[in-house]
Structure formats: C-alpha cells, structure tokens
C-alpha cells in the first residue's frame, strides 16, 4: 500500500511539473480542433455519438500522467491530442469576477463585468424575478468572456448550503431557510 501511495505521489509530482511546462508554453483557451486536429477522426469529435461515449473515448486516449495533469484547477491540456489548456477556477459569486480563470482586458471590451450584491443580500430580497434577471446577466457576460477566450464555461456560484451560521463563507449563501434556498436555486439556475 505504501509503495502504491509513493508511486502515485511521484507520478503526481511529475504531472504537476509537466502541467507547469504546458502552461508556460502559452497554449490558448478554446476547444479541440475537430476539423483538422489530432482528434478530428476519432469518436471524441463524432457529434453523432452521445456525450458519455465521446467522454469515454477521450479518457481512453489519455495516459495516466495526462489524466493526473487534468485534475487540478489549472489543466494544462494535452498537446499531442490538440486538447487545449483549461482553467477551472472561474468565479461569479456576484457577477463574473477576477479569478485565475477570467482574463479582463486593460480597457474597452472585457475590462469590466456587472457586479451584484452578495447572494445573502439577493436572497433576503425574496424576489424570484430579480434572481432570474441577475442570473441572466451573469450567464450572458460569462458566455461573452468565453466566446472571446477570456474565461472557461464553468463558473462557481453561488454556495447554496452552509452548514454553520458562523461559517466564514456564510454570506456566499443566499439564505438558511431550505424553502427559500430552493426557490433561489430554481430561479438562478
């Protein structure tokens, strides 16, 4: 058991070093090239297949090291397969926010995004339509950032459940009332 654990740590350490190498090589955001890239004639890019079949095909093409490289918040991609780097850490707690996965420009387009109150304040309004409107703005801006390759497609927001009233992230949750949290989630998502 100790040998297995040590081996996994060694592989993970090597994978981390490789991830840093890939990230520093300047790989761009985006999707695999399914027209002319290495995955073009594989099940991965076959849109007639269901998502599970395509995902399984991709996983089967990856080495153990490449799989480990994809497990952090910054996935370096797999250059040999044309799989681009991806940063999973995109923040949108109260609008698209500055985080490792979001790249704001210095001026002009994409230099800002709409900022909304903390979820606990929005939840306290008990206004379902307001929550839907906020979520629509956040999702529209997030998609725009993604379309310009300035952010990924996943955004972490909001925290719906806190287990303690004194939790440091308590203000990140809309409310503590189960019914109100359910309504918030229904209209946000």
Residue frames as a rotation matrix with the C-alpha (Angstrom) as fourth column:
UNK 1
0.571 0.821 0.000 0.00
0.821 -0.571 0.000 0.00
0.000 0.000 -1.000 0.00
UNK 2
0.451 -0.497 -0.741 2.83
0.140 -0.781 0.609 2.37
-0.881 -0.378 -0.283 0.88
UNK 3
-0.622 -0.704 0.344 4.54
0.411 0.081 0.908 1.58
-0.667 0.706 0.239 -2.43
UNK 4
-0.113 0.687 0.718 1.33
0.980 -0.042 0.194 2.37
0.163 0.726 -0.668 -4.34
UNK 5
0.794 0.424 -0.436 0.87
0.537 -0.826 0.174 5.65
-0.286 -0.372 -0.883 -2.47
UNK 6
0.055 -0.876 -0.478 4.51
0.094 -0.472 0.876 6.66
-0.994 -0.093 0.057 -3.04
UNK 7
-0.628 -0.260 0.733 4.24
0.696 0.233 0.679 5.80
-0.347 0.937 0.035 -6.74
UNK 8
0.321 0.841 0.436 1.11
0.927 -0.373 0.035 7.91
0.192 0.393 -0.899 -7.13
UNK 9
0.711 -0.138 -0.690 2.80
0.257 -0.862 0.437 10.83
-0.655 -0.488 -0.578 -5.38
UNK 10
-0.385 -0.923 -0.013 5.79
0.243 -0.115 0.963 10.56
-0.890 0.368 0.269 -7.70
UNK 11
-0.447 0.304 0.841 3.55
0.894 0.111 0.435 10.48
0.039 0.946 -0.321 -10.78
UNK 12
0.656 0.749 -0.090 1.50
0.754 -0.653 0.065 13.40
-0.010 -0.111 -0.994 -9.46
UNK 13
0.347 -0.621 -0.703 4.68
0.168 -0.696 0.698 15.42
-0.923 -0.360 -0.137 -8.82
UNK 14
-0.713 -0.600 0.363 5.90
0.423 0.045 0.905 14.74
-0.559 0.799 0.221 -12.34
UNK 15
-0.071 0.789 0.610 2.45
0.982 -0.051 0.181 15.57
0.174 0.612 -0.771 -13.71
UNK 16
0.710 0.302 -0.636 2.48
0.503 -0.850 0.159 18.89
-0.492 -0.432 -0.755 -11.84
UNK 17
-0.208 -0.877 -0.433 5.86
0.070 -0.455 0.888 19.77
-0.976 0.155 0.156 -13.33
UNK 18
-0.717 0.001 0.697 4.60
0.679 0.224 0.699 18.85
-0.155 0.974 -0.162 -16.81
UNK 19
0.364 0.930 0.053 1.50
0.931 -0.361 -0.063 20.97
-0.039 0.073 -0.997 -16.23
UNK 20
0.469 -0.277 -0.839 3.65
0.158 -0.908 0.388 23.99
-0.869 -0.315 -0.382 -15.46
UNK 21
-0.668 -0.733 0.128 5.66
0.211 -0.022 0.977 23.33
-0.714 0.680 0.170 -18.63
UNK 22
-0.374 0.610 0.698 2.48
0.923 0.173 0.343 23.17
0.088 0.773 -0.628 -20.74
UNK 23
0.616 0.679 -0.399 1.01
0.734 -0.679 -0.023 26.28
-0.286 -0.279 -0.917 -19.14
UNK 24
0.182 -0.617 -0.765 4.17
0.016 -0.777 0.630 28.31
-0.983 -0.127 -0.132 -19.68
UNK 25
-0.672 -0.430 0.603 4.28
0.556 0.244 0.794 27.24
-0.489 0.869 0.075 -23.34
UNK 26
-0.757 0.357 -0.547 1.33
-0.419 -0.908 -0.013 29.59
-0.502 0.219 0.837 -23.97
UNK 27
-0.813 0.541 0.216 -1.40
0.564 0.635 0.528 27.18
0.149 0.551 -0.821 -25.03
UNK 28
-0.808 0.538 0.240 -4.57
-0.488 -0.840 0.237 29.13
0.329 0.074 0.941 -25.79
UNK 29
-0.510 0.751 0.419 -8.07
-0.265 0.326 -0.907 28.60
-0.818 -0.574 0.033 -24.46
UNK 30
-0.250 0.547 -0.799 -10.67
-0.968 -0.127 0.216 27.01
0.016 0.827 0.562 -26.61
UNK 31
0.624 0.552 0.554 -11.91
-0.498 0.827 -0.262 23.68
-0.602 -0.112 0.790 -27.85
UNK 32
-0.283 -0.706 0.650 -10.14
0.179 0.627 0.759 20.83
-0.942 0.330 -0.051 -29.62
UNK 33
-0.365 0.087 -0.927 -9.92
-0.855 -0.424 0.298 21.25
-0.367 0.902 0.229 -33.40
UNK 34
-0.054 0.454 0.889 -12.42
-0.014 0.890 -0.455 18.68
-0.998 -0.037 -0.042 -34.61
UNK 35
0.858 0.308 -0.412 -11.88
-0.381 -0.158 -0.911 19.65
-0.346 0.938 -0.019 -38.25
UNK 36
0.643 -0.691 -0.331 -8.14
-0.276 0.193 -0.941 19.13
0.714 0.697 -0.066 -38.73
UNK 37
0.095 -0.626 0.774 -6.68
-0.988 -0.154 -0.003 18.39
0.121 -0.764 -0.633 -35.28
UNK 38
-0.809 -0.560 -0.181 -5.43
-0.527 0.826 -0.200 15.08
0.261 -0.066 -0.963 -33.91
UNK 39
-0.709 0.597 0.375 -8.89
-0.012 0.522 -0.853 14.21
-0.705 -0.610 -0.363 -32.54
UNK 40
-0.459 0.563 -0.687 -10.74
-0.842 -0.522 0.135 15.03
-0.283 0.641 0.714 -35.79
UNK 41
-0.121 0.392 -0.912 -11.33
-0.688 0.630 0.362 11.45
0.716 0.671 0.194 -36.93
UNK 42
-0.938 -0.188 -0.290 -11.98
0.081 0.696 -0.713 9.94
0.336 -0.693 -0.638 -33.51
UNK 43
-0.112 0.924 -0.366 -15.12
0.831 0.289 0.475 9.19
0.545 -0.250 -0.800 -31.52
UNK 44
-0.459 -0.132 -0.878 -14.25
0.740 -0.603 -0.296 12.22
-0.491 -0.786 0.375 -29.38
UNK 45
-0.803 0.076 -0.591 -15.25
-0.275 -0.927 0.254 14.57
-0.529 0.367 0.765 -32.20
UNK 46
-0.839 0.544 0.003 -18.11
0.308 0.470 0.827 12.46
0.449 0.695 -0.562 -33.57
UNK 47
-0.806 0.536 0.251 -21.18
-0.589 -0.684 -0.430 14.57
-0.058 -0.494 0.867 -32.78
UNK 48
-0.009 0.810 -0.587 -23.46
-0.585 0.471 0.660 11.65
0.811 0.349 0.469 -33.70
UNK 49
-0.353 -0.203 -0.913 -22.26
0.509 0.777 -0.369 9.90
0.785 -0.596 -0.171 -30.52
UNK 50
0.778 0.628 -0.031 -23.74
0.326 -0.360 0.874 10.62
0.537 -0.690 -0.485 -27.10
UNK 51
0.523 -0.589 0.617 -21.66
-0.669 -0.731 -0.131 12.67
0.528 -0.345 -0.776 -24.60
UNK 52
0.636 -0.279 0.720 -20.81
-0.522 0.532 0.667 9.66
-0.569 -0.800 0.193 -22.42
UNK 53
0.784 -0.338 0.521 -19.40
0.558 0.752 -0.352 7.72
-0.273 0.566 0.778 -25.38
UNK 54
0.644 -0.546 0.535 -17.36
0.154 -0.593 -0.790 10.74
0.749 0.592 -0.298 -26.50
UNK 55
0.539 -0.432 0.723 -16.03
-0.819 -0.468 0.331 11.41
0.195 -0.771 -0.606 -22.98
UNK 56
0.729 -0.250 0.637 -15.12
-0.118 0.872 0.476 7.75
-0.674 -0.422 0.606 -22.53
UNK 57
0.779 -0.447 0.439 -13.27
0.595 0.308 -0.742 7.79
0.197 0.840 0.506 -25.85
UNK 58
0.540 -0.592 0.599 -11.25
-0.361 -0.805 -0.471 10.83
0.761 0.038 -0.648 -24.73
UNK 59
0.569 -0.305 0.764 -10.38
-0.778 0.102 0.620 9.28
-0.267 -0.947 -0.179 -21.38
UNK 60
0.814 -0.228 0.534 -9.25
0.252 0.967 0.030 6.10
-0.523 0.110 0.845 -23.12
UNK 61
0.716 -0.565 0.411 -6.82
0.378 -0.181 -0.908 8.13
0.587 0.805 0.084 -25.26
UNK 62
0.559 -0.474 0.680 -5.12
-0.668 -0.744 0.030 9.71
0.491 -0.471 -0.733 -22.23
UNK 63
-0.228 -0.698 -0.679 -2.14
0.209 0.646 -0.734 8.25
0.951 -0.309 -0.002 -20.40
UNK 64
0.353 0.297 -0.887 -2.22
0.905 0.130 0.404 8.04
0.235 -0.946 -0.223 -16.60
UNK 65
-0.569 -0.656 -0.496 0.10
0.743 -0.669 0.032 11.06
-0.353 -0.350 0.868 -16.42
UNK 66
-0.852 0.298 0.431 -2.14
0.095 -0.722 0.686 13.07
0.515 0.625 0.586 -18.76
UNK 67
0.182 0.949 -0.256 -5.20
0.495 0.137 0.858 12.19
0.850 -0.283 -0.445 -16.67
UNK 68
0.137 -0.211 -0.968 -3.45
0.977 -0.130 0.166 13.32
-0.161 -0.969 0.188 -13.49
UNK 69
-0.850 -0.522 0.069 -2.45
0.524 -0.825 0.213 16.56
-0.054 0.217 0.975 -15.21
UNK 70
-0.516 0.728 0.452 -6.13
0.103 -0.471 0.876 17.39
0.850 0.499 0.168 -15.74
UNK 71
0.054 0.615 -0.787 -7.15
0.826 0.416 0.381 17.07
0.562 -0.670 -0.485 -12.07
UNK 72
-0.597 -0.321 -0.735 -6.12
0.724 -0.609 -0.322 20.49
-0.344 -0.725 0.597 -10.76
UNK 73
0.358 0.744 -0.564 -7.81
0.393 -0.668 -0.631 23.86
-0.847 0.004 -0.532 -11.09
UNK 74
0.296 -0.329 -0.897 -5.42
-0.817 -0.574 -0.058 24.58
-0.496 0.749 -0.439 -13.97
UNK 75
0.543 -0.048 0.838 -5.43
0.288 0.948 -0.132 21.75
-0.788 0.314 0.529 -16.51
UNK 76
-0.263 -0.798 -0.542 -2.52
-0.283 -0.474 0.834 22.06
-0.922 0.373 -0.101 -18.96
UNK 77
0.597 0.482 -0.641 -4.27
-0.764 0.098 -0.638 20.27
-0.245 0.871 0.427 -21.81
UNK 78
0.258 -0.509 0.821 -2.71
0.247 0.857 0.453 17.51
-0.934 0.086 0.347 -23.90
UNK 79
-0.003 -0.314 -0.949 -0.74
-0.711 -0.668 0.223 18.96
-0.704 0.675 -0.221 -26.82
UNK 80
-0.901 -0.415 0.126 -0.28
-0.219 0.687 0.693 15.59
-0.374 0.597 -0.709 -28.57
UNK 81
-0.452 0.824 0.343 -4.10
0.842 0.520 -0.141 15.32
-0.295 0.225 -0.929 -28.85
UNK 82
-0.670 0.178 0.721 -4.71
0.301 -0.822 0.483 19.01
0.679 0.541 0.497 -29.52
UNK 83
0.374 0.778 -0.505 -6.57
0.807 -0.006 0.590 19.27
0.456 -0.628 -0.630 -26.21
UNK 84
-0.013 -0.422 0.906 -6.11
0.032 -0.906 -0.422 22.88
0.999 0.024 0.026 -25.06
UNK 85
-0.883 -0.325 -0.338 -5.28
0.371 -0.041 -0.928 24.03
0.288 -0.945 0.157 -21.56
UNK 86
0.111 0.959 0.262 -8.21
0.231 -0.281 0.932 24.90
0.967 -0.043 -0.253 -19.32
UNK 87
-0.936 -0.306 0.172 -8.57
-0.072 -0.311 -0.948 26.78
0.344 -0.900 0.270 -16.05
UNK 88
-0.303 0.858 -0.414 -11.50
0.693 0.497 0.522 25.53
0.654 -0.128 -0.746 -13.99
UNK 89
-0.336 0.109 -0.936 -11.39
0.856 -0.378 -0.352 28.33
-0.392 -0.919 0.033 -11.44
UNK 90
-0.669 0.273 0.691 -13.85
0.269 -0.778 0.568 30.89
0.693 0.566 0.447 -12.81
UNK 91
-0.740 0.321 -0.591 -15.58
0.589 -0.113 -0.800 32.97
-0.324 -0.940 -0.105 -10.14
UNK 92
-0.627 0.593 0.505 -19.05
0.074 -0.599 0.797 34.51
0.775 0.537 0.332 -10.45
UNK 93
-0.659 0.350 -0.666 -20.30
0.751 0.263 -0.605 34.79
-0.037 -0.899 -0.436 -6.88
UNK 94
0.180 0.733 -0.656 -21.79
0.452 -0.654 -0.606 38.21
-0.874 -0.187 -0.449 -7.57
UNK 95
0.884 0.072 -0.462 -21.06
-0.383 -0.458 -0.802 38.52
-0.269 0.886 -0.377 -11.28
UNK 96
0.707 -0.707 0.011 -18.12
0.519 0.508 -0.687 37.50
0.481 0.491 0.726 -13.47
UNK 97
0.943 -0.329 0.046 -15.19
-0.244 -0.591 0.769 38.25
-0.226 -0.736 -0.638 -11.18
UNK 98
0.252 -0.945 -0.207 -11.42
-0.847 -0.112 -0.519 38.43
0.467 0.306 -0.829 -11.22
UNK 99
0.655 -0.126 0.745 -10.11
-0.379 0.798 0.468 34.91
-0.654 -0.589 0.474 -10.71
UNK 100
-0.347 -0.917 0.198 -7.38
-0.243 0.291 0.925 32.74
-0.906 0.273 -0.324 -12.24
UNK 101
-0.415 0.221 0.883 -9.73
0.728 0.662 0.177 31.58
-0.545 0.716 -0.436 -15.00
UNK 102
0.702 0.690 0.177 -11.01
0.679 -0.572 -0.460 35.01
-0.216 0.443 -0.870 -16.03
UNK 103
-0.439 -0.896 0.074 -8.88
0.846 -0.384 0.370 37.37
-0.303 0.225 0.926 -18.07
UNK 104
0.669 0.629 -0.396 -10.06
0.494 -0.774 -0.396 41.00
-0.555 0.069 -0.829 -18.06
UNK 105
0.182 -0.598 0.781 -8.60
0.836 -0.325 -0.443 43.43
0.518 0.733 0.440 -20.62
UNK 106
-0.656 -0.539 -0.528 -6.93
0.739 -0.600 -0.306 46.66
-0.152 -0.591 0.792 -19.51
UNK 107
-0.610 0.505 -0.610 -9.53
-0.329 -0.862 -0.385 48.86
-0.721 -0.034 0.692 -21.23
UNK 108
-0.521 0.479 -0.707 -12.52
-0.829 -0.085 0.553 48.69
0.205 0.874 0.441 -23.55
UNK 109
0.471 0.738 -0.483 -14.42
-0.626 0.666 0.406 45.46
0.622 0.111 0.775 -24.14
UNK 110
0.601 -0.109 -0.792 -13.95
0.381 0.910 0.163 42.86
0.703 -0.400 0.588 -21.40
UNK 111
-0.525 -0.774 0.354 -12.35
0.027 -0.431 -0.902 45.35
0.851 -0.464 0.247 -18.99
UNK 112
-0.763 0.349 0.545 -15.25
-0.631 -0.215 -0.746 45.01
-0.143 -0.912 0.384 -16.55
UNK 113
-0.609 0.698 -0.376 -18.34
0.373 0.671 0.641 42.96
0.700 0.250 -0.669 -15.74
UNK 114
0.140 0.763 0.631 -21.53
-0.445 -0.521 0.728 43.79
0.884 -0.383 0.267 -13.86
UNK 115
-0.871 -0.417 -0.258 -21.18
0.070 0.416 -0.907 43.36
0.486 -0.808 -0.333 -10.10
UNK 116
0.193 0.981 0.027 -24.13
-0.126 -0.002 0.992 42.33
0.973 -0.195 0.123 -7.95
UNK 117
0.211 -0.065 0.975 -24.63
-0.956 -0.222 0.192 42.15
0.204 -0.973 -0.109 -4.17
UNK 118
-0.856 -0.476 0.202 -23.54
-0.517 0.808 -0.284 39.10
-0.028 -0.347 -0.937 -2.19
UNK 119
-0.581 0.650 -0.490 -26.01
0.072 0.640 0.765 36.19
0.811 0.409 -0.418 -2.52
UNK 120
-0.590 0.391 -0.706 -27.16
0.806 0.234 -0.544 36.57
-0.047 -0.890 -0.453 1.09
UNK 121
-0.689 0.339 -0.640 -28.42
-0.129 -0.927 -0.353 40.08
-0.713 -0.161 0.682 0.24
UNK 122
-0.715 0.447 -0.537 -30.06
-0.613 -0.032 0.790 38.98
0.336 0.894 0.297 -3.00
UNK 123
-0.633 0.464 -0.620 -31.74
0.451 0.872 0.191 36.09
0.629 -0.159 -0.761 -1.16
UNK 124
-0.702 0.329 -0.632 -33.03
0.559 -0.295 -0.775 38.45
-0.441 -0.897 0.023 1.51
UNK 125
-0.823 0.419 -0.384 -34.95
-0.543 -0.779 0.314 40.36
-0.167 0.467 0.868 -1.17
UNK 126
-0.457 0.649 0.609 -37.22
0.259 0.752 -0.606 37.30
-0.851 -0.119 -0.511 -1.68
UNK 127
0.313 0.482 -0.818 -37.66
-0.635 -0.534 -0.558 38.46
-0.706 0.694 0.139 -5.30
UNK 128
0.240 -0.187 0.953 -37.63
0.364 0.927 0.090 35.47
-0.900 0.325 0.290 -7.65
UNK 129
0.875 0.127 0.466 -37.73
0.483 -0.227 -0.845 37.56
-0.001 0.966 -0.260 -10.83
UNK 130
0.746 -0.665 0.028 -34.79
-0.663 -0.739 0.121 39.66
-0.060 -0.108 -0.992 -9.64
UNK 131
0.108 -0.711 0.695 -32.74
-0.343 0.629 0.697 36.49
-0.933 -0.314 -0.176 -9.08
UNK 132
0.466 0.127 0.876 -33.61
0.672 0.593 -0.444 35.27
-0.575 0.795 0.191 -12.59
UNK 133
0.981 -0.082 0.174 -32.56
0.054 -0.749 -0.660 38.63
0.184 0.657 -0.731 -14.08
UNK 134
0.459 -0.866 0.197 -29.24
-0.775 -0.282 0.565 38.62
-0.434 -0.413 -0.801 -12.18
UNK 135
0.077 -0.414 0.907 -28.52
0.082 0.909 0.408 35.06
-0.994 0.043 0.104 -13.31
UNK 136
0.761 0.255 0.596 -29.33
0.596 0.088 -0.798 36.00
-0.256 0.963 -0.085 -16.92
UNK 137
0.870 -0.492 -0.001 -26.86
-0.470 -0.831 -0.297 38.90
0.145 0.259 -0.955 -16.85
UNK 138
0.191 -0.837 0.512 -24.15
-0.676 0.266 0.688 36.77
-0.712 -0.477 -0.515 -15.21
UNK 139
0.200 -0.100 0.975 -24.61
0.391 0.920 0.014 33.91
-0.898 0.378 0.224 -17.69
UNK 140
0.934 0.152 0.324 -24.66
0.357 -0.341 -0.870 36.27
-0.022 0.928 -0.373 -20.70
UNK 141
0.673 -0.739 0.040 -21.46
-0.740 -0.673 0.001 38.01
0.026 -0.031 -0.999 -19.60
UNK 142
0.118 -0.626 0.771 -19.81
-0.401 0.680 0.614 34.66
-0.908 -0.382 -0.171 -18.76
UNK 143
0.516 0.128 0.847 -20.63
0.615 0.632 -0.471 33.33
-0.596 0.764 0.248 -22.25
UNK 144
0.978 -0.188 0.089 -19.27
-0.076 -0.723 -0.686 36.53
0.194 0.664 -0.722 -23.82
UNK 145
0.351 -0.896 0.272 -16.00
-0.852 -0.186 0.489 36.14
-0.388 -0.403 -0.829 -21.88
UNK 146
0.101 -0.279 0.955 -15.84
0.071 0.959 0.273 32.51
-0.992 0.040 0.117 -23.04
UNK 147
0.820 0.283 0.497 -16.57
0.490 0.100 -0.866 33.39
-0.295 0.954 -0.057 -26.66
UNK 148
0.806 -0.582 0.107 -13.60
-0.450 -0.720 -0.528 35.79
0.384 0.377 -0.843 -26.58
UNK 149
0.421 -0.614 -0.668 -11.45
0.453 0.780 -0.431 33.07
0.786 -0.122 0.606 -24.93
UNK 150
-0.282 -0.467 0.838 -11.15
-0.470 -0.694 -0.545 35.13
0.836 -0.548 -0.024 -21.72
UNK 151
-0.323 0.219 0.921 -12.84
-0.888 0.267 -0.375 32.56
-0.328 -0.939 0.108 -19.44
UNK 152
-1.000 0.018 0.003 -13.95
0.018 0.967 0.253 28.96
0.002 0.253 -0.968 -19.36
UNK 153
-0.391 0.918 -0.069 -17.52
-0.178 -0.002 0.984 27.73
0.903 0.397 0.164 -19.46
UNK 154
0.178 0.437 -0.882 -17.80
0.761 0.507 0.405 26.76
0.624 -0.743 -0.243 -15.80
UNK 155
-0.370 -0.225 0.901 -18.39
-0.333 -0.874 -0.355 29.34
0.867 -0.431 0.248 -13.07
UNK 156
-0.549 0.100 -0.830 -18.62
0.707 0.584 -0.397 28.61
0.446 -0.805 -0.391 -9.36
UNK 157
-0.917 0.325 0.233 -21.65
-0.393 -0.842 -0.371 30.38
0.076 -0.431 0.899 -7.97
UNK 158
0.110 -0.239 0.965 -23.44
-0.806 -0.589 -0.054 30.58
0.582 -0.772 -0.257 -5.59
UNK 159
-0.939 -0.259 -0.229 -22.82
-0.044 0.747 -0.663 28.47
0.342 -0.612 -0.713 -2.49
UNK 160
-0.131 0.991 0.037 -26.32
-0.314 -0.077 0.946 27.22
0.940 0.112 0.321 -1.76
UNK 161
0.796 0.418 -0.439 -25.75
0.203 0.498 0.843 25.44
0.571 -0.760 0.312 1.52
UNK 162
-0.296 -0.841 0.454 -23.73
-0.536 -0.247 -0.807 26.45
0.790 -0.482 -0.378 4.54
UNK 163
0.056 0.292 -0.955 -23.60
0.449 0.847 0.286 24.12
0.892 -0.444 -0.084 7.49
UNK 164
-0.220 -0.194 -0.956 -22.91
0.970 -0.152 -0.192 26.73
-0.108 -0.969 0.222 10.13
UNK 165
0.814 0.565 0.130 -24.27
0.571 -0.821 -0.004 30.17
0.104 0.078 -0.991 10.87
UNK 166
0.682 -0.628 -0.375 -20.75
-0.205 -0.655 0.727 31.25
-0.703 -0.419 -0.575 11.76
UNK 167
0.347 -0.555 0.756 -19.18
0.834 0.552 0.022 29.85
-0.429 0.623 0.654 8.58
UNK 168
-0.399 -0.611 -0.683 -16.75
0.220 -0.787 0.576 32.30
-0.890 0.080 0.449 7.04
UNK 169
-0.996 0.049 0.076 -18.45
0.068 -0.155 0.986 31.87
0.060 0.987 0.152 3.65
UNK 170
-0.438 0.891 -0.121 -21.95
0.693 0.249 -0.677 32.24
-0.572 -0.381 -0.726 5.11
UNK 171
-0.046 0.416 -0.908 -22.53
-0.265 -0.882 -0.390 35.46
-0.963 0.223 0.151 3.18
UNK 172
-0.819 -0.317 -0.477 -21.91
-0.538 0.136 0.832 33.49
-0.199 0.938 -0.282 -0.02
UNK 173
-0.781 0.621 0.066 -25.12
0.623 0.770 0.136 31.51
0.033 0.147 -0.989 0.52
UNK 174
-0.510 0.616 0.601 -28.49
0.069 -0.667 0.742 33.11
0.857 0.420 0.297 -0.27
UNK 175
0.140 0.613 0.778 -30.33
-0.877 -0.288 0.385 32.12
0.459 -0.736 0.497 2.93
UNK 176
-0.873 -0.417 0.253 -30.56
-0.487 0.743 -0.459 29.38
0.004 -0.524 -0.852 5.54
UNK 177
-0.045 0.934 0.355 -34.25
-0.617 0.253 -0.745 28.61
-0.786 -0.253 0.564 5.04
UNK 178
-0.619 -0.289 0.731 -34.47
0.245 0.813 0.528 25.42
-0.747 0.505 -0.432 2.92
UNK 179
0.346 0.819 0.457 -37.58
0.778 0.022 -0.628 26.60
-0.525 0.573 -0.630 1.04
UNK 180
0.802 -0.064 -0.593 -36.00
-0.219 -0.957 -0.192 29.98
-0.555 0.284 -0.782 0.25
UNK 181
-0.293 -0.956 -0.026 -32.73
-0.486 0.125 0.865 28.37
-0.824 0.266 -0.501 -0.88
UNK 182
-0.375 0.232 0.898 -34.69
0.624 0.779 0.058 26.03
-0.686 0.582 -0.437 -3.16
UNK 183
0.730 0.682 0.039 -36.56
0.522 -0.521 -0.676 28.97
-0.440 0.514 -0.736 -4.71
UNK 184
0.445 -0.672 -0.592 -33.30
-0.549 -0.727 0.413 30.91
-0.708 0.141 -0.692 -5.15
UNK 185
-0.557 -0.708 0.435 -31.67
-0.136 0.594 0.793 27.93
-0.819 0.382 -0.427 -6.87
UNK 186
0.043 0.673 0.738 -34.71
0.772 0.447 -0.452 27.34
-0.635 0.589 -0.500 -9.07
UNK 187
0.916 0.390 -0.096 -34.62
0.264 -0.764 -0.588 30.89
-0.303 0.513 -0.803 -10.38
UNK 188
0.310 -0.880 -0.360 -30.83
-0.608 -0.474 0.636 31.23
-0.731 0.022 -0.682 -10.51
UNK 189
-0.669 -0.635 0.386 -30.20
-0.180 0.643 0.745 28.06
-0.721 0.428 -0.544 -12.48
